[in-house]
Amino acid sequence: MRITKTVAAATTAVLMAGVLGACGTSKGGSTNAAGEIEITCATCQKSATDPFLQFNFEAAQRFNEANKGKYHVKTLQNANAGSGDARLQYYQRLALANDLPDVFQLNSAEIKSLSGTGKLHDFAPDLKADAKWAASFQPRAFDALSGRDGQRWAIPQQQDPIGIFYNRKLLKSVGYDSFPTTWDDFEAMAAKLKGAGATPIALDGDWATLLMWSNLIGTQPAGSAFLTSEIATSKDWSTNQAAVKATERLRGWQAKGFVNADSFSGDFQNAASKYLAGKAAAVPNGPWFVKTNLKSANASPGLYDVTDAAPSPGWDSGQGLIVVSGAGWVSGTSDQTKLEAVGAFVRFMSSTDEVVKQAKATGSNPPVKVPAATVDAAGLEPLSSRLVTQIPRVAQTFPHARVHGPGGIDAAWKNLWPAYVKGEIDTKAFLSRLAAESAAGS
Amino acid sequence: MLPALVLFALFFLVPLVVLAVTAFSRWGGVDFAFTGLDNYRRLFSDPVFWKAAGNTLFYCGASMVIQVPLGVAVGMTLAMKVPGWKVFRTIIFIPFVISGAAYALVFSMFYNPSYGLLNNLLAPVTGGQHDWLFDSGTARWAVAGTFVFIIGFVVVVVIAEVAAIPTELLEAAEVDGASLIQRQLFIVLPLLRNIIGTVILVRLLVDIGMFDLVFILTSGGPDNATTTLALYAYRAYVQGQWGYANAAGSVILILGATLIVTVRRAFRIGERAL
């Protein structure tokens, strides 16, 4: 009996050692059964609702096909793959556990936070070693994805101009054939639209409201400098005159009723639904708005045909445009063999063919320079790509406050903005606290 | 016995010890250093913490004022087996069993100033589109107002307790000439003392750690008018200040324990009512 028990225990021990050994090999190893270097992707899953994820899934299949026998992207099913409040925490936990996926996507604020863990791969040496690849990107494409010491934490996924979508029919009804080019004219139009029973501009108390705040700051002489550098420092924002002027004007719109009544919720769908129902004359957002909202079943019939996109008005005559490359491919591996496959994958994803396919599938714009003839031949969605041609024509280009601002700016804004609009805190207190609370939350 | 002890230690004692120790440290998951009372000094000098503590107590109070009396009244009424009482019991219990997140989403639509049911109902009186959740004057009350619909637990417990009351007592009172209302007020209600204390305890346990409802409805805004201690601790946690978050968590524990001991004594829970 004792012998049987001893044999059973020894067999179990050997089996367990084998299993653990196999686990160890699987964890540390880089190749799969087919001998391919296998990397995990946490944002390459199928999605019926997120066109970016769906594109990534299809692109990963193409990559696997093109690299059969060499590299293989393994899709991880990830509930936090799409952008959302919980995504950063999810990856932070994985970083703590030293278990980040080999490749995944983050936005600029998330990259800023996650790079602090020291677990993100720095692509700067890869780009330095491949000058042709590095030169293929649009100028400033890495602005929001870089570290203070020149690190390149991500390979840009897109570079989009973010403008204002407007309803030509509603504007025409109050005598406007095109979108205003100055803020004074915009406010005059807003008063007329309000009088006609329409919401002049649909906002949400978060993303879209911050977009308009950025436009109001960036179209002032020193505004662009604030949005690209000062906003990231620990300076008190209430000392910046461009920020003060913009904030007070934006508050004025709320007070005058130029904005939808549910503009404090922080839910962009509240703003989008007003526009899609034909009740709001304008809504600020990026080119992806066409695919995800304007061409969805939620849009009222014929709305797409009467919608156009414009750069932001300016304080005098010079208009402005937010240009962002706010999301990118990051890697959480330090395994050199896997990094070889990661390098191949991100090069593949930033190739002309793939960025054009992505633009077609999602409405976003390529992060790399694409010949005009290629763009024309691809027949990209016209409304989505219309603002790209306007970039050289506008007087100012500047980033969204989210891109260079501290990571906690959304939460701080959502908390303080309603109280400021209601007059419970003054402009100085609002901007000082916004700066401090944004920095604390990053 | 041993498995129970292991589970108790694993899921209660260990987290409690971790919380108690790390509340006196600077800890972000990797770095760790004891900092004495620094976290508590910072906590007690932060006006947002006091706002959060005040809001948490406000929600506990609102729960006691809204849910318990309403739940007991509805429970006592349904216990009389009025026509359709089983259907009403089910309807009233539904909000208690659906997830807090779904419940909060329904109420964010209910309070929406543009298309919300509340503004539509009040339109003839107010004539405007009031943003109940994002006005500092109404936000706390709007969140507390959702409590009205979470009385299912109290109702079901009260119905069960009333059913356990010997019918002889009520029949004797009826023979002595006591009216229905007198029987409910002077016989049934005093016999519910124990169970009312118990439901107050259960509600306090839920409300002292209130998070999901506020997080989804308002994220704690505007200007922290609805921030609770749990949300305050959560914010510190996501900012990587785990030691500080645990210091805030320890305040929730102490506050909860104090309230629970007080309620247990006030209602003499555990002593026989009959």
Interface residues (C-beta under 8 A of the other chain):
Chain A: L88 Q89 Q92 L96 G205 N260 A261 D262 F264 S265 G266 D267 N270 K274 G408 A411 K414 N415 L416 W417 P418 A419 K422 E424 I425 A440 G441 S442
Chain B: G29 V30 S108 N112 P113 S114 Q129 D131 L133 F134 D135 S136 S219 G220 G221 P222 D223 N224 A225 R235 V238 Q239 G240
